[in-house]
Structure formats: structure tokens, C-alpha cells
């Protein structure tokens, strides 16, 4: 007589067609994506704060109206103070065509600030002009320090040169006039080669920089529209409470959905 097989032996359990769940890894990746999306959405609606200074003479003689003395302009946690420049009166030097703009990137993860000298196309060769200024992190947004400095430009023709010299003290600034003399950074652009200078990493712990910007149109056919100095700082800031609340709500919702999916009964 053939022994009867057990029910379990005759009818083995049906294997689920669903892939095995990996809750720990899924949760971590979901959190990362959700946080990135939430922070991105909160930043996307913001415009970059901008302070329009105007001419070099405005920079020298006026202020941002925040209680600063003449020659000091504040945006965010940066104070920009005029030091010296080519002449700002008469028929030589800065003629008032230029427009200085100070910008702060709305995305806190980038931690970048810009000092833009715009509307330079009315200057024609031969012409060489410079502007010196002090940049100070005032601590109003946290204990940040400078990280690196870079230079970009918009030009045409083949006779444009730009120098950016960065110093660690006013004494160094005064002791090293001219171009290509920076003690912390020397950035140089020549339109003949077209090589864009790389960002220069600054020593750690700095909250003050003294900067001299110079441009030269050395022959016919060259023109510059603007050049832009970008300053980045460190460390990366914390997410503000409102953004974090949005991140937490999004993460909770996504994880809850995945948990409910993970508990669905298997198909019969």
C-alpha cells in the first residue's frame, strides 16, 4: 500500500512573484531623493537677491542704506567696502558707464556670492581701469569662512585682459600695487588665448579679503561687456526649519506608501 503524502508535500506553497523587500536600503535612498527634491522645490521659487550699486563713483560715495558709512554696501552676510580705483571724475578713468551689481545665490547649498562689473561695452581701447575693495563676512548668517574665488567674463575681439588679485590684509594690498601681485590668489584672463582661469582655493578660516580687479583693452577691436567675481564660502549650511518641515512631510508620506505596498497580501 502506497503511503499517502502529506498535504504540504502534495501541494507545496506557492512562491510569491514579488521581489524580496529591502526596507533599509529603500528607505535610505527614498529619504535622500525626497530631501533633494524638497530642498530644490523650496529654492526654485526664490529669486537671487541682488543689490544694484551703479557706477564706481556710486560705490565710493554712497552706501546701501543699512546704516553703513559711505563706501560700504551690504547684501546678506557680506559687506563690500570701496578701497581705491582709477579716477572717477573727469574725462579719463571710470566714466560712469559701468554698473556694479552684488548678488547672493538663492540656493543655500551653493554658498556663492558675486561681485559683477557690468555694462562696460562703451569703454574703447586703449583703456586700463582698476577697482579695489574689501569683502567682509559679517556673521549675520552663521560662522562661515571663504572657500574659493573665481573669475568669469563676457568679451569680444582679441585685445582684452582681466586680472583679479586677492590679498589677506590691507597692508598686503597697499604693498603690492599693479597686476598679478595677489598674495592669496592671482587670476588672469587673456582673450588671445581664451583660457579661463581656474578657481583658486583660499586658506581656511578667512572672513576678510582685499581685492583688486583690473581690465585692459590694449588695441582696436577688443571689447568687454562685463566680468564677474564669484566668492564661495564654507561650511554647507543647515536646512532651514520650514524647508526641513516640508522634507519631513514628504519623506513620511513616501515611506508610508512603500510600507503599505510592502504589506499587501500575496496573490492566491
VOGU-3710 file (C-alpha; in Angstrom, 3 decimals, decimal comma):
1> xxxxxxxxxx> 0,000/0,000/0,000  1,379/3,390/-1,034  1,515/5,748/1,906  -0,438/8,928/1,490  1,639/12,079/1,057  1,020/14,923/3,409  -0,971/17,826/2,144  2,142/20,033/2,375  4,088/17,557/0,262  1,408/17,237/-2,404
11> xxxxxxxxxx> 0,697/20,918/-2,601  3,887/22,909/-1,991  3,473/26,544/-1,016  3,185/28,884/-3,941  6,102/31,240/-4,259  5,333/34,915/-4,475  6,200/36,603/-7,743  7,037/39,818/-5,885  10,748/40,585/-5,428  12,088/40,434/-1,867
21> xxxxxxxxxx> 11,817/43,713/0,004  14,871/45,577/1,204  13,339/48,122/3,530  16,542/49,554/4,949  18,161/50,378/1,601  14,931/51,555/0,027  14,213/53,839/2,964  17,640/55,435/2,828  17,510/56,066/-0,903  13,984/57,378/-0,641
31> xxxxxxxxxx> 14,970/59,802/2,119  17,883/61,124/0,069  15,787/61,665/-3,058  12,909/63,191/-1,116  15,175/65,618/0,720  16,862/66,711/-2,505  13,516/67,283/-4,207  12,042/69,165/-1,283  15,040/71,472/-0,919  15,088/72,015/-4,680
41> xxxxxxxxxx> 11,393/72,955/-4,723  11,811/75,420/-1,858  14,746/77,127/-3,627  13,240/77,127/-7,116  10,608/79,686/-6,152  13,201/82,141/-4,830  14,973/84,758/-6,916  18,632/85,547/-6,369  18,906/88,600/-4,092  20,632/91,457/-5,927
51> xxxxxxxxxx> 21,945/94,859/-4,859  22,492/97,319/-7,728  25,280/99,711/-6,755  25,690/101,508/-10,078  28,867/103,279/-11,078  32,237/103,079/-9,358  31,644/106,621/-8,123  28,381/105,445/-6,514  30,275/102,601/-4,868  32,772/105,123/-3,495
61> xxxxxxxxxx> 30,456/107,891/-2,291  27,128/106,215/-1,387  26,087/103,176/0,682  23,381/100,519/0,787  21,286/102,449/3,321  21,693/99,862/6,090  23,381/102,316/8,426  26,706/101,850/6,640  29,153/104,710/6,131  29,770/105,974/2,601
71> xxxxxxxxxx> 31,533/103,365/0,511  30,159/100,270/2,278  27,403/98,095/0,786  25,802/95,088/2,485  23,962/92,124/0,991  23,267/89,051/3,112  26,295/88,319/5,275  28,748/90,251/3,068  29,954/93,828/3,487  31,689/95,316/0,432
81> xxxxxxxxxx> 33,775/98,441/1,064  35,430/100,650/-1,558  39,222/100,986/-1,218  40,539/102,852/-4,262  40,271/102,929/-8,041  41,197/104,646/-11,248  39,871/108,211/-11,372  36,079/108,539/-11,086  35,819/112,138/-12,315  36,923/113,959/-15,453
91> xxxxxxxxxx> 37,315/112,528/-18,943  39,653/109,657/-18,003  39,265/106,719/-15,676  35,812/105,402/-14,833  33,271/107,417/-16,813  30,078/106,136/-15,186  29,053/103,703/-17,948  29,699/100,751/-15,663  27,079/99,162/-13,388  28,225/97,263/-10,301
101> xxxxxxxxxx> 25,879/94,548/-9,048  26,237/92,418/-5,918  24,405/89,091/-5,885  23,740/86,277/-3,457  22,761/82,857/-4,802  19,283/81,882/-3,546  20,319/78,245/-3,326  21,932/77,895/0,117  23,771/74,731/-0,929  25,910/76,735/-3,384
111> xxxxxxxxxx> 27,053/79,362/-0,862  28,145/81,673/-3,670  28,195/85,459/-3,887  29,031/87,548/-6,926  30,573/90,960/-7,484  29,696/91,866/-11,080  31,018/94,845/-13,030  28,582/95,134/-15,926  27,798/97,471/-18,859  31,420/98,003/-19,882
121> xxxxxxxxxx> 30,881/97,876/-23,643  31,050/101,698/-24,006  34,714/101,666/-22,995  37,026/101,527/-26,007  40,738/100,884/-26,428  43,206/101,893/-25,306  41,853/101,735/-21,773  43,022/100,261/-18,466  40,962/100,577/-15,266  41,093/99,080/-11,797
131> xxxxxxxxxx> 38,880/98,902/-8,704  39,898/97,852/-5,192  37,508/96,749/-2,461  37,322/94,870/0,843  34,892/91,943/1,322  33,939/91,005/4,887  31,769/88,123/6,156  29,798/89,829/8,922  28,498/86,630/10,563  24,804/87,515/10,228
141> xxxxxxxxxx> 24,013/84,140/8,630  26,375/81,863/10,523  30,060/81,197/11,174  31,117/80,993/7,533  34,568/81,479/6,051  35,771/81,944/2,476  36,372/78,800/0,445  37,487/79,848/-3,064  37,381/82,637/-5,622  36,845/82,547/-9,394
151> xxxxxxxxxx> 36,582/84,867/-12,374  34,369/84,858/-15,473  33,891/87,385/-18,281  31,921/88,325/-21,409  34,005/89,879/-24,181  34,584/90,177/-27,925  37,707/90,730/-30,013  41,260/89,736/-29,246  42,634/92,527/-27,101  41,050/92,053/-23,668
161> xxxxxxxxxx> 42,905/91,265/-20,442  41,482/90,884/-16,923  43,322/90,454/-13,619  41,946/89,598/-10,198  44,388/89,935/-7,316  43,340/88,823/-3,826  45,147/89,733/-0,608  44,911/88,612/3,012  45,334/92,060/4,593  45,108/95,751/3,814
171> xxxxxxxxxx> 48,852/96,014/4,366  49,472/93,401/1,656  47,050/95,184/-0,657  48,824/98,517/-0,240  52,293/96,990/-0,528  51,557/95,220/-3,823  50,091/97,631/-6,406  49,596/96,734/-10,027  48,503/93,443/-11,576  49,431/89,825/-10,918
181> xxxxxxxxxx> 50,527/90,742/-7,393  47,929/88,971/-5,204  49,285/87,236/-2,123  46,342/84,788/-1,825  45,153/84,464/-5,426  46,144/85,661/-8,891  43,590/85,109/-11,641  44,344/86,257/-15,182  42,349/86,134/-18,408  43,719/86,920/-21,879
191> xxxxxxxxxx> 41,298/86,875/-24,802  44,121/85,971/-27,199  44,418/82,524/-25,643  40,848/82,360/-24,334  41,938/80,258/-21,378  39,522/80,588/-18,458  41,361/80,769/-15,114  40,526/78,044/-12,609  39,018/78,810/-9,221  41,635/79,338/-6,504
201> xxxxxxxxxx> 41,125/77,692/-3,129  41,773/80,077/-0,247  43,441/79,300/3,095  40,954/78,125/5,750  39,429/80,429/8,325  39,363/83,692/6,350  36,488/86,133/6,851  38,122/89,124/5,096  39,550/89,578/1,618  41,087/92,609/-0,089
211> xxxxxxxxxx> 40,589/92,508/-3,854  41,875/94,478/-6,854  40,084/93,998/-10,197  41,738/95,331/-13,360  40,811/95,176/-17,017  42,681/96,436/-20,069  41,699/96,988/-23,694  45,075/97,144/-25,348  44,214/97,529/-29,020  41,489/98,145/-31,569
221> xxxxxxxxxx> 38,769/95,527/-31,946  38,534/94,405/-28,346  35,504/94,978/-26,160  34,386/93,742/-22,770  30,758/93,628/-21,634  31,250/92,509/-18,049  33,322/90,454/-15,673  32,142/88,587/-12,645  33,907/87,661/-9,421  32,438/84,674/-7,608
231> xxxxxxxxxx> 33,204/84,078/-3,937  32,209/80,813/-2,298  32,233/80,059/1,394  32,096/77,107/3,779  30,660/75,185/5,608  27,442/73,954/3,989  24,541/75,484/5,937  21,821/73,565/7,710  18,371/73,284/6,122  16,098/75,999/7,463
241> xxxxxxxxxx> 13,161/74,796/9,642  10,472/75,494/7,032  12,316/73,557/4,327  13,036/70,742/6,764  9,344/70,513/7,705  8,498/70,083/4,037  11,191/67,446/3,648  9,938/65,529/6,699  6,335/65,537/5,448  7,393/64,328/2,017
251> xxxxxxxxxx> 9,651/61,617/3,415  6,939/60,408/5,806  4,406/60,191/3,007  6,704/58,299/0,661  7,858/55,840/3,317  4,275/55,260/4,435  3,266/54,441/0,871  6,126/51,989/0,491  5,250/50,350/3,820  1,636/49,854/2,770
261> xxxxxxxx> 2,797/48,354/-0,507  5,123/46,031/1,377  2,182/44,711/3,474  -0,082/43,868/0,547  -1,324/40,246/0,736  0,257/37,921/-1,753  -1,809/36,719/-4,666  -3,539/33,378/-4,084
//
